[in-house]
Amino acid sequence: MTESNPQVTLQTGGSLREAYGETMEIAEKKCLPTLDKYCKEFIKKSPFLCIGTAGVSGKADVSPRGDPPGFVQIIDNNTLFIPDRPGNNRLDTMNNIIENPNVGILFIIPGYDDTLRVNGSAKVTQDKTMLASCSVNGKIPNAGILVEVKEAFLHCAKAFRRSKLWDESSKQDRAEMPTLGKMILEQTADTDSPPTGSDIKEADEFIDDNYKTGMY
């Protein structure tokens, strides 16, 4: 019997580059220091983004943000403003930004296989004028994220095409997994006191009501 090969990790930039080869010239050139007309148009059309942050300890987080297209305000060629809507008040993104301002943002447009990546430096702001401009049904966000853009570039479609993300055939039946309320209750329950059916029903009803009344 032959022994399996030991796990090999790449621990230097040089070994990583050797494994993958040189970056394509166009991939280097496409990275812009500011938002051009195509980046701006992409942001205006995008109703959804994921923002990546990390605290000073290195603890990383990726959080989704979504609203109607145009919810991210383009202040100028190097500045974006993202309103912070009500959530679970974990505040992972906001706390990380206060500790470490570096952020990475991925803008997504439904139906588009290509995406827009923006890297920069962020701060949490309570600028009254900016926040008031993002009010919905008279509700003004508590705060927002002001991003100084350092890099912006369009990302190719390979990941979305490999996953067939937008294909109807890729849609999965949500009923194949338990409800969110059931999963969270079971994840957090005392092993000696599993959630009852009425507990799960109450949790699901709370979540559903919060979706209806707590979006803004």
Secondary structure, DSSP 8 states (H G I E B T S, - for coil): -----------SHHHHHHHH----HHHHHT-BSS--HHHHHHHHH-SEEEEEEE-TT--EEEEEEE-STT-SEEEETTEEEEE-----S--HHHHHHHH--EEEEEEE-TT-S-EEEEEEEEEEE--HHHHHTT-BTTB--S-EEEEEEEEEEEE-SHHHHHHTTT-GGG---GGGS--HHHHHHHHHS-TTS---HHHHHHHHHHHHHHHHH---
